[in-house]
Amino acid sequence: MLVDKIENSVADKALHLASKADLANTKTDMIKWFVGLFMTLALMIIGLYFK
């Protein structure tokens, strides 16, 4: 009984794990955000420097 309950719990939790495709898409999205924010921050600092 307890073993079945544990196996069902593990199976339920395994359904919520991300696939490799999900992780790859998330990685590319994060890289796009980081590059965009870095460029914006760099331009702001350059603008303050020349002010």
PDB file of N, CA, C and O in Angstrom:
ATOM      1  N   MET A   1       0.815  -1.182   0.000  1.00  0.00           N
ATOM      2  CA  MET A   1       0.000   0.000   0.000  1.00  0.00           C
ATOM      3  C   MET A   1       0.864   1.253   0.000  1.00  0.00           C
ATOM      4  O   MET A   1       0.657   2.149  -0.818  1.00  0.00           O
ATOM      5  N   LEU A   2       1.816   1.321   0.897  1.00  0.00           N
ATOM      6  CA  LEU A   2       2.666   2.504   0.992  1.00  0.00           C
ATOM      7  C   LEU A   2       3.533   2.644  -0.263  1.00  0.00           C
ATOM      8  O   LEU A   2       3.771   3.750  -0.749  1.00  0.00           O
ATOM      9  N   VAL A   3       3.997   1.504  -0.774  1.00  0.00           N
ATOM     10  CA  VAL A   3       4.825   1.535  -1.976  1.00  0.00           C
ATOM     11  C   VAL A   3       4.013   2.052  -3.161  1.00  0.00           C
ATOM     12  O   VAL A   3       4.518   2.846  -3.955  1.00  0.00           O
ATOM     13  N   ASP A   4       2.778   1.618  -3.286  1.00  0.00           N
ATOM     14  CA  ASP A   4       1.917   2.086  -4.370  1.00  0.00           C
ATOM     15  C   ASP A   4       1.660   3.581  -4.253  1.00  0.00           C
ATOM     16  O   ASP A   4       1.653   4.305  -5.249  1.00  0.00           O
ATOM     17  N   LYS A   5       1.450   4.026  -3.032  1.00  0.00           N
ATOM     18  CA  LYS A   5       1.202   5.448  -2.807  1.00  0.00           C
ATOM     19  C   LYS A   5       2.433   6.280  -3.195  1.00  0.00           C
ATOM     20  O   LYS A   5       2.301   7.342  -3.804  1.00  0.00           O
ATOM     21  N   ILE A   6       3.612   5.797  -2.845  1.00  0.00           N
ATOM     22  CA  ILE A   6       4.851   6.498  -3.195  1.00  0.00           C
ATOM     23  C   ILE A   6       5.057   6.496  -4.698  1.00  0.00           C
ATOM     24  O   ILE A   6       5.429   7.520  -5.271  1.00  0.00           O
ATOM     25  N   GLU A   7       4.820   5.357  -5.350  1.00  0.00           N
ATOM     26  CA  GLU A   7       4.982   5.271  -6.801  1.00  0.00           C
ATOM     27  C   GLU A   7       4.021   6.221  -7.511  1.00  0.00           C
ATOM     28  O   GLU A   7       4.407   6.869  -8.484  1.00  0.00           O
ATOM     29  N   ASN A   8       2.790   6.313  -7.046  1.00  0.00           N
ATOM     30  CA  ASN A   8       1.825   7.234  -7.644  1.00  0.00           C
ATOM     31  C   ASN A   8       2.256   8.685  -7.439  1.00  0.00           C
ATOM     32  O   ASN A   8       2.108   9.518  -8.333  1.00  0.00           O
ATOM     33  N   SER A   9       2.787   8.975  -6.261  1.00  0.00           N
ATOM     34  CA  SER A   9       3.257  10.329  -5.977  1.00  0.00           C
ATOM     35  C   SER A   9       4.415  10.702  -6.896  1.00  0.00           C
ATOM     36  O   SER A   9       4.450  11.810  -7.430  1.00  0.00           O
ATOM     37  N   VAL A  10       5.356   9.792  -7.081  1.00  0.00           N
ATOM     38  CA  VAL A  10       6.496  10.044  -7.962  1.00  0.00           C
ATOM     39  C   VAL A  10       6.029  10.198  -9.406  1.00  0.00           C
ATOM     40  O   VAL A  10       6.530  11.064 -10.123  1.00  0.00           O
ATOM     41  N   ALA A  11       5.093   9.387  -9.837  1.00  0.00           N
ATOM     42  CA  ALA A  11       4.585   9.477 -11.203  1.00  0.00           C
ATOM     43  C   ALA A  11       3.867  10.809 -11.426  1.00  0.00           C
ATOM     44  O   ALA A  11       4.011  11.421 -12.484  1.00  0.00           O
ATOM     45  N   ASP A  12       3.100  11.256 -10.441  1.00  0.00           N
ATOM     46  CA  ASP A  12       2.410  12.549 -10.556  1.00  0.00           C
ATOM     47  C   ASP A  12       3.409  13.699 -10.646  1.00  0.00           C
ATOM     48  O   ASP A  12       3.222  14.621 -11.440  1.00  0.00           O
ATOM     49  N   LYS A  13       4.456  13.652  -9.847  1.00  0.00           N
ATOM     50  CA  LYS A  13       5.458  14.719  -9.862  1.00  0.00           C
ATOM     51  C   LYS A  13       6.286  14.691 -11.138  1.00  0.00           C
ATOM     52  O   LYS A  13       6.742  15.742 -11.590  1.00  0.00           O
ATOM     53  N   ALA A  14       6.492  13.527 -11.728  1.00  0.00           N
ATOM     54  CA  ALA A  14       7.271  13.416 -12.961  1.00  0.00           C
ATOM     55  C   ALA A  14       6.545  14.062 -14.136  1.00  0.00           C
ATOM     56  O   ALA A  14       7.184  14.472 -15.105  1.00  0.00           O
ATOM     57  N   LEU A  15       5.227  14.156 -14.064  1.00  0.00           N
ATOM     58  CA  LEU A  15       4.470  14.783 -15.152  1.00  0.00           C
ATOM     59  C   LEU A  15       4.709  16.286 -15.216  1.00  0.00           C
ATOM     60  O   LEU A  15       4.509  16.895 -16.268  1.00  0.00           O
ATOM     61  N   HIS A  16       5.129  16.891 -14.121  1.00  0.00           N
ATOM     62  CA  HIS A  16       5.314  18.337 -14.062  1.00  0.00           C
ATOM     63  C   HIS A  16       6.735  18.775 -14.423  1.00  0.00           C
ATOM     64  O   HIS A  16       7.025  19.972 -14.409  1.00  0.00           O
ATOM     65  N   LEU A  17       7.622  17.837 -14.745  1.00  0.00           N
ATOM     66  CA  LEU A  17       8.999  18.188 -15.078  1.00  0.00           C
ATOM     67  C   LEU A  17       9.073  18.776 -16.487  1.00  0.00           C
ATOM     68  O   LEU A  17       8.291  18.406 -17.363  1.00  0.00           O
ATOM     69  N   ALA A  18      10.007  19.681 -16.695  1.00  0.00           N
ATOM     70  CA  ALA A  18      10.181  20.313 -18.001  1.00  0.00           C
ATOM     71  C   ALA A  18      10.956  19.377 -18.926  1.00  0.00           C
ATOM     72  O   ALA A  18      11.818  18.613 -18.491  1.00  0.00           O
ATOM     73  N   SER A  19      10.628  19.457 -20.197  1.00  0.00           N
ATOM     74  CA  SER A  19      11.348  18.649 -21.184  1.00  0.00           C
ATOM     75  C   SER A  19      12.586  19.415 -21.652  1.00  0.00           C
ATOM     76  O   SER A  19      12.769  20.585 -21.316  1.00  0.00           O
ATOM     77  N   LYS A  20      13.427  18.739 -22.429  1.00  0.00           N
ATOM     78  CA  LYS A  20      14.633  19.390 -22.946  1.00  0.00           C
ATOM     79  C   LYS A  20      14.270  20.536 -23.874  1.00  0.00           C
ATOM     80  O   LYS A  20      14.961  21.555 -23.891  1.00  0.00           O
ATOM     81  N   ALA A  21      13.211  20.392 -24.636  1.00  0.00           N
ATOM     82  CA  ALA A  21      12.780  21.462 -25.544  1.00  0.00           C
ATOM     83  C   ALA A  21      12.329  22.684 -24.744  1.00  0.00           C
ATOM     84  O   ALA A  21      12.624  23.817 -25.124  1.00  0.00           O
ATOM     85  N   ASP A  22      11.616  22.458 -23.640  1.00  0.00           N
ATOM     86  CA  ASP A  22      11.195  23.579 -22.795  1.00  0.00           C
ATOM     87  C   ASP A  22      12.402  24.317 -22.221  1.00  0.00           C
ATOM     88  O   ASP A  22      12.429  25.548 -22.192  1.00  0.00           O
ATOM     89  N   LEU A  23      13.385  23.568 -21.772  1.00  0.00           N
ATOM     90  CA  LEU A  23      14.576  24.193 -21.204  1.00  0.00           C
ATOM     91  C   LEU A  23      15.370  24.952 -22.263  1.00  0.00           C
ATOM     92  O   LEU A  23      15.915  26.018 -21.975  1.00  0.00           O
ATOM     93  N   ALA A  24      15.443  24.425 -23.473  1.00  0.00           N
ATOM     94  CA  ALA A  24      16.166  25.108 -24.555  1.00  0.00           C
ATOM     95  C   ALA A  24      15.466  26.415 -24.912  1.00  0.00           C
ATOM     96  O   ALA A  24      16.125  27.434 -25.117  1.00  0.00           O
ATOM     97  N   ASN A  25      14.141  26.393 -24.988  1.00  0.00           N
ATOM     98  CA  ASN A  25      13.399  27.616 -25.299  1.00  0.00           C
ATOM     99  C   ASN A  25      13.565  28.647 -24.190  1.00  0.00           C
ATOM    100  O   ASN A  25      13.717  29.837 -24.464  1.00  0.00           O
ATOM    101  N   THR A  26      13.538  28.203 -22.968  1.00  0.00           N
ATOM    102  CA  THR A  26      13.716  29.112 -21.840  1.00  0.00           C
ATOM    103  C   THR A  26      15.106  29.724 -21.862  1.00  0.00           C
ATOM    104  O   THR A  26      15.277  30.908 -21.570  1.00  0.00           O
ATOM    105  N   LYS A  27      16.092  28.917 -22.208  1.00  0.00           N
ATOM    106  CA  LYS A  27      17.468  29.414 -22.259  1.00  0.00           C
ATOM    107  C   LYS A  27      17.618  30.510 -23.308  1.00  0.00           C
ATOM    108  O   LYS A  27      18.235  31.540 -23.040  1.00  0.00           O
ATOM    109  N   THR A  28      17.065  30.302 -24.491  1.00  0.00           N
ATOM    110  CA  THR A  28      17.182  31.317 -25.536  1.00  0.00           C
ATOM    111  C   THR A  28      16.414  32.582 -25.161  1.00  0.00           C
ATOM    112  O   THR A  28      16.869  33.688 -25.453  1.00  0.00           O
ATOM    113  N   ASP A  29      15.262  32.433 -24.520  1.00  0.00           N
ATOM    114  CA  ASP A  29      14.505  33.604 -24.076  1.00  0.00           C
ATOM    115  C   ASP A  29      15.281  34.399 -23.031  1.00  0.00           C
ATOM    116  O   ASP A  29      15.293  35.629 -23.062  1.00  0.00           O
ATOM    117  N   MET A  30      15.925  33.694 -22.109  1.00  0.00           N
ATOM    118  CA  MET A  30      16.703  34.375 -21.079  1.00  0.00           C
ATOM    119  C   MET A  30      17.888  35.110 -21.688  1.00  0.00           C
ATOM    120  O   MET A  30      18.202  36.225 -21.272  1.00  0.00           O
ATOM    121  N   ILE A  31      18.552  34.500 -22.670  1.00  0.00           N
ATOM    122  CA  ILE A  31      19.684  35.153 -23.325  1.00  0.00           C
ATOM    123  C   ILE A  31      19.221  36.424 -24.028  1.00  0.00           C
ATOM    124  O   ILE A  31      19.902  37.447 -23.962  1.00  0.00           O
ATOM    125  N   LYS A  32      18.072  36.372 -24.701  1.00  0.00           N
ATOM    126  CA  LYS A  32      17.540  37.562 -25.368  1.00  0.00           C
ATOM    127  C   LYS A  32      17.264  38.672 -24.363  1.00  0.00           C
ATOM    128  O   LYS A  32      17.595  39.829 -24.622  1.00  0.00           O
ATOM    129  N   TRP A  33      16.668  38.345 -23.225  1.00  0.00           N
ATOM    130  CA  TRP A  33      16.380  39.341 -22.197  1.00  0.00           C
ATOM    131  C   TRP A  33      17.659  39.937 -21.628  1.00  0.00           C
ATOM    132  O   TRP A  33      17.758  41.152 -21.457  1.00  0.00           O
ATOM    133  N   PHE A  34      18.648  39.080 -21.332  1.00  0.00           N
ATOM    134  CA  PHE A  34      19.897  39.566 -20.750  1.00  0.00           C
ATOM    135  C   PHE A  34      20.632  40.495 -21.705  1.00  0.00           C
ATOM    136  O   PHE A  34      21.159  41.524 -21.282  1.00  0.00           O
ATOM    137  N   VAL A  35      20.675  40.146 -22.984  1.00  0.00           N
ATOM    138  CA  VAL A  35      21.352  40.989 -23.973  1.00  0.00           C
ATOM    139  C   VAL A  35      20.628  42.320 -24.106  1.00  0.00           C
ATOM    140  O   VAL A  35      21.264  43.373 -24.144  1.00  0.00           O
ATOM    141  N   GLY A  36      19.305  42.280 -24.176  1.00  0.00           N
ATOM    142  CA  GLY A  36      18.533  43.514 -24.298  1.00  0.00           C
ATOM    143  C   GLY A  36      18.705  44.419 -23.091  1.00  0.00           C
ATOM    144  O   GLY A  36      18.879  45.628 -23.245  1.00  0.00           O
ATOM    145  N   LEU A  37      18.660  43.854 -21.899  1.00  0.00           N
ATOM    146  CA  LEU A  37      18.846  44.664 -20.694  1.00  0.00           C
ATOM    147  C   LEU A  37      20.265  45.195 -20.576  1.00  0.00           C
ATOM    148  O   LEU A  37      20.472  46.322 -20.124  1.00  0.00           O
ATOM    149  N   PHE A  38      21.239  44.396 -20.978  1.00  0.00           N
ATOM    150  CA  PHE A  38      22.624  44.846 -20.923  1.00  0.00           C
ATOM    151  C   PHE A  38      22.846  46.014 -21.880  1.00  0.00           C
ATOM    152  O   PHE A  38      23.497  46.996 -21.522  1.00  0.00           O
ATOM    153  N   MET A  39      22.310  45.909 -23.088  1.00  0.00           N
ATOM    154  CA  MET A  39      22.469  46.991 -24.059  1.00  0.00           C
ATOM    155  C   MET A  39      21.804  48.265 -23.564  1.00  0.00           C
ATOM    156  O   MET A  39      22.367  49.351 -23.698  1.00  0.00           O
ATOM    157  N   THR A  40      20.608  48.143 -22.993  1.00  0.00           N
ATOM    158  CA  THR A  40      19.900  49.307 -22.463  1.00  0.00           C
ATOM    159  C   THR A  40      20.694  49.949 -21.335  1.00  0.00           C
ATOM    160  O   THR A  40      20.840  51.171 -21.297  1.00  0.00           O
ATOM    161  N   LEU A  41      21.203  49.144 -20.425  1.00  0.00           N
ATOM    162  CA  LEU A  41      21.986  49.663 -19.306  1.00  0.00           C
ATOM    163  C   LEU A  41      23.268  50.321 -19.796  1.00  0.00           C
ATOM    164  O   LEU A  41      23.654  51.377 -19.294  1.00  0.00           O
ATOM    165  N   ALA A  42      23.932  49.706 -20.772  1.00  0.00           N
ATOM    166  CA  ALA A  42      25.166  50.281 -21.311  1.00  0.00           C
ATOM    167  C   ALA A  42      24.887  51.631 -21.969  1.00  0.00           C
ATOM    168  O   ALA A  42      25.658  52.572 -21.782  1.00  0.00           O
ATOM    169  N   LEU A  43      23.811  51.744 -22.728  1.00  0.00           N
ATOM    170  CA  LEU A  43      23.468  53.022 -23.360  1.00  0.00           C
ATOM    171  C   LEU A  43      23.114  54.077 -22.327  1.00  0.00           C
ATOM    172  O   LEU A  43      23.445  55.249 -22.505  1.00  0.00           O
ATOM    173  N   MET A  44      22.449  53.683 -21.253  1.00  0.00           N
ATOM    174  CA  MET A  44      22.128  54.633 -20.194  1.00  0.00           C
ATOM    175  C   MET A  44      23.396  55.159 -19.531  1.00  0.00           C
ATOM    176  O   MET A  44      23.498  56.355 -19.259  1.00  0.00           O
ATOM    177  N   ILE A  45      24.350  54.293 -19.270  1.00  0.00           N
ATOM    178  CA  ILE A  45      25.602  54.708 -18.638  1.00  0.00           C
ATOM    179  C   ILE A  45      26.396  55.612 -19.578  1.00  0.00           C
ATOM    180  O   ILE A  45      26.963  56.614 -19.141  1.00  0.00           O
ATOM    181  N   ILE A  46      26.440  55.267 -20.858  1.00  0.00           N
ATOM    182  CA  ILE A  46      27.131  56.114 -21.836  1.00  0.00           C
ATOM    183  C   ILE A  46      26.449  57.475 -21.923  1.00  0.00           C
ATOM    184  O   ILE A  46      27.122  58.501 -22.016  1.00  0.00           O
ATOM    185  N   GLY A  47      25.119  57.491 -21.893  1.00  0.00           N
ATOM    186  CA  GLY A  47      24.391  58.761 -21.931  1.00  0.00           C
ATOM    187  C   GLY A  47      24.689  59.616 -20.710  1.00  0.00           C
ATOM    188  O   GLY A  47      24.840  60.832 -20.830  1.00  0.00           O
ATOM    189  N   LEU A  48      24.774  59.007 -19.554  1.00  0.00           N
ATOM    190  CA  LEU A  48      25.128  59.764 -18.351  1.00  0.00           C
ATOM    191  C   LEU A  48      26.560  60.264 -18.387  1.00  0.00           C
ATOM    192  O   LEU A  48      26.863  61.329 -17.848  1.00  0.00           O
ATOM    193  N   TYR A  49      27.434  59.510 -19.013  1.00  0.00           N
ATOM    194  CA  TYR A  49      28.829  59.905 -19.104  1.00  0.00           C
ATOM    195  C   TYR A  49      28.982  61.166 -19.956  1.00  0.00           C
ATOM    196  O   TYR A  49      29.757  62.059 -19.613  1.00  0.00           O
ATOM    197  N   PHE A  50      28.246  61.238 -21.060  1.00  0.00           N
ATOM    198  CA  PHE A  50      28.353  62.383 -21.964  1.00  0.00           C
ATOM    199  C   PHE A  50      27.484  63.573 -21.541  1.00  0.00           C
ATOM    200  O   PHE A  50      27.552  64.639 -22.152  1.00  0.00           O
ATOM    201  N   LYS A  51      26.686  63.394 -20.520  1.00  0.00           N
ATOM    202  CA  LYS A  51      25.802  64.489 -20.097  1.00  0.00           C
ATOM    203  C   LYS A  51      26.543  65.638 -19.478  1.00  0.00           C
ATOM    204  O   LYS A  51      25.927  66.626 -19.077  1.00  0.00           O
TER     205      LYS A  51
END
